[in-house]
Amino acid sequence: LVESAATRASSATFVRADARDIDVANKTVRATMGAGTSDELQLSYDKLIVAVGAQPNTFGIPGVADNALFLKEAADSSKLHAKLLSNLEKAAALMRHGKADDEDEIDRLLKVVVVG
């Protein structure tokens, strides 16, 4: 939303970059174009809008960062939807064609844990 509004404004320039330093006195920003990039930009400004990014919170719970599906962006909901459908299909197949000792796997596939 912010990006589209900024790109439509004829008097504004939108730059997506990682700010490394802001010199308020000289109205400049030192920035890079992303993690692992050494290319630096020196940008001057009349008015500066700083929009801080966010990372999903794991609340310090072990295993969440490695195993969770986060819902930060619209594409994340598609991943969650696909994962849930896949797990339902696998569980249904095991229930129809599996062995008696597949109950633990069926339970694992159908378990959903919400953190946060």
Rosetta blueprint (number, residue, H / E / L):
1 L L
2 V H
3 E H
4 S H
5 A H
6 A H
7 T H
8 R H
9 A L
10 S L
11 S L
12 A L
13 T L
14 F L
15 V L
16 R L
17 A L
18 D E
19 A E
20 R E
21 D E
22 I E
23 D E
24 V L
25 A L
26 N L
27 K L
28 T E
29 V E
30 R E
31 A E
32 T E
33 M L
34 G L
35 A L
36 G L
37 T L
38 S L
39 D L
40 E E
41 L E
42 Q E
43 L E
44 S E
45 Y L
46 D L
47 K L
48 L L
49 I L
50 V L
51 A L
52 V L
53 G L
54 A L
55 Q L
56 P L
57 N L
58 T L
59 F L
60 G L
61 I L
62 P L
63 G L
64 V H
65 A H
66 D H
67 N H
68 A L
69 L L
70 F L
71 L L
72 K L
73 E L
74 A H
75 A H
76 D H
77 S H
78 S H
79 K H
80 L H
81 H H
82 A H
83 K H
84 L H
85 L H
86 S H
87 N H
88 L H
89 E H
90 K H
91 A H
92 A H
93 A H
94 L H
95 M H
96 R H
97 H H
98 G L
99 K L
100 A H
101 D H
102 D H
103 E H
104 D H
105 E H
106 I H
107 D H
108 R H
109 L H
110 L H
111 K L
112 V L
113 V L
114 V L
115 V L
116 G L
